[in-house]
């Protein structure tokens, strides 16, 4: 039997996951715990997820962006993980995880390289402003639609 899609499914444009997490001092102590915390809070990984590939890719991306001040390609991240971390990974998986950051709005792809998608009033390499701007824009848009729907729903109950 064919699986039926609900008509509302076509209305979904994007899924934005922002988790409210505690930020204990212990998380701030290591780069690895900060990477995992960030990936979890941005919905790049889920709770209880033991797979670490998203974190490894995030680590390699940040190495290029912040340590080397370069915009890497998926191939460069793949090669970095294989040569420096001894991790076998497909370029397709690297692109999959980088595309999640593009969906969040904080990365963009130019000439096969991944770079920070700057906020309109932010500096070109300010990932914090980009994250804040694009996340806020999505949340405000969704909240506005939720308010309109709630107001209409209340009217229908009166």
C-alpha positions in Angstrom: 0.0 0.0 0.0 1.4 3.4 -1.0 2.2 5.8 1.8 -0.1 8.9 1.6 1.4 12.3 2.2 -0.7 14.6 4.3 -1.6 17.8 2.4 0.1 20.0 5.0 3.5 18.4 4.2 3.7 20.6 1.1 3.5 23.7 3.3 6.7 22.9 5.3 9.5 25.1 4.0 12.2 24.4 6.5 12.7 22.7 9.9 14.7 24.7 12.4 15.8 23.0 15.5 17.2 25.1 18.3 17.5 23.3 21.6 17.6 25.0 24.9 20.5 23.4 26.7 22.2 24.1 30.0 25.8 25.3 29.5 27.7 23.9 32.4 31.3 25.0 33.1 32.5 21.5 32.1 31.3 22.0 28.5 33.5 25.1 28.2 36.7 23.3 29.1 37.4 21.4 25.8 37.0 22.1 22.1 35.4 18.6 21.7 32.7 19.2 24.3 31.9 22.6 22.9 31.6 21.2 19.4 29.2 18.5 20.6 27.2 21.0 22.6 26.9 23.3 19.6 26.0 20.5 17.2 23.3 19.4 19.7 21.9 22.8 20.4 21.7 23.6 16.6 20.0 20.3 15.8 22.9 19.0 13.8 22.9 15.9 16.0 20.2 14.5 18.3 20.2 13.6 21.9 21.8 10.3 22.7 23.4 10.2 19.3 26.7 8.4 19.4 27.8 9.0 15.8 30.5 11.6 15.8 30.9 12.3 12.1 29.0 15.6 12.2 31.3 16.8 15.0 34.4 15.8 13.1 33.2 17.7 10.0 32.3 20.7 12.1 35.8 20.5 13.7 37.5 20.4 10.3 35.3 23.2 9.0 36.2 25.5 11.9 39.9 24.5 11.6 39.8 25.9 8.0 37.6 28.9 8.8 39.2 30.1 12.0 42.7 28.7 12.2 43.7 28.8 8.6 41.3 31.7 7.6 40.3 29.8 4.4 37.0 28.6 2.9 37.3 24.9 2.4 35.8 22.6 -0.2 34.2 19.3 0.8 37.2 17.6 -0.8 39.6 19.5 1.5 37.6 18.7 4.6 37.5 15.0 3.5 41.2 15.0 3.0 41.9 16.8 6.3 39.8 14.2 8.2 41.6 11.3 6.4 45.1 12.7 6.7 45.0 14.4 10.1 42.4 12.4 12.0 42.7 9.1 10.2 39.0 9.0 9.5 37.6 7.4 6.4 34.7 9.4 5.1 32.9 10.0 1.8 32.8 13.4 0.2 29.0 12.9 -0.1 28.7 12.6 3.7 30.8 15.7 4.2 28.6 17.7 1.8 25.5 16.3 3.6 26.6 17.7 7.0 27.8 21.0 5.5 24.4 21.4 3.7 22.7 21.3 7.1 24.7 24.5 8.0 23.6 26.0 4.7 20.0 25.2 5.6 20.5 27.0 8.9 21.7 30.0 6.8 25.1 30.4 8.4 27.1 28.9 5.6 27.0 29.4 1.9 28.7 27.7 -1.0 30.8 29.7 -3.5 32.9 28.1 -6.2 32.8 24.7 -4.5 34.0 26.2 -1.2 32.0 26.7 2.0 32.1 30.1 3.6 30.3 32.0 6.3 27.1 33.6 5.0 27.4 37.0 6.5 24.5 38.8 8.1 23.5 42.0 6.2 25.1 44.3 8.8 27.8 41.9 9.9 31.4 41.4 9.0 32.2 38.8 6.3 33.7 36.3 8.7 31.4 36.9 11.7 29.7 33.5 12.1 28.1 34.6 15.4 26.3 37.5 13.8 25.3 35.2 10.9 23.9 32.6 13.2 22.0 35.2 15.3 20.6 37.0 12.2 19.4 34.0 10.2 18.1 32.1 13.2 16.2 35.1 14.5 14.8 35.8 11.0 13.4 32.3 10.7 12.0 32.3 14.2 10.3 35.6 13.9 8.7 34.7 10.6 7.4 31.4 12.0 6.1 33.1 15.2 4.2 35.7 13.1 2.4 32.9 11.2 1.7 31.0 14.4 0.2 34.2 15.9 -2.0 34.7 12.9 -3.2 31.1 12.9 -3.9 31.2 16.7 -5.9 34.4 16.3 -8.0 32.8 13.5 -8.5 29.7 15.6 -9.7 31.7 18.6 -12.2 33.5 16.4 -13.5 30.1 15.2 -14.1 29.0 18.8 -16.1 32.2 19.6 
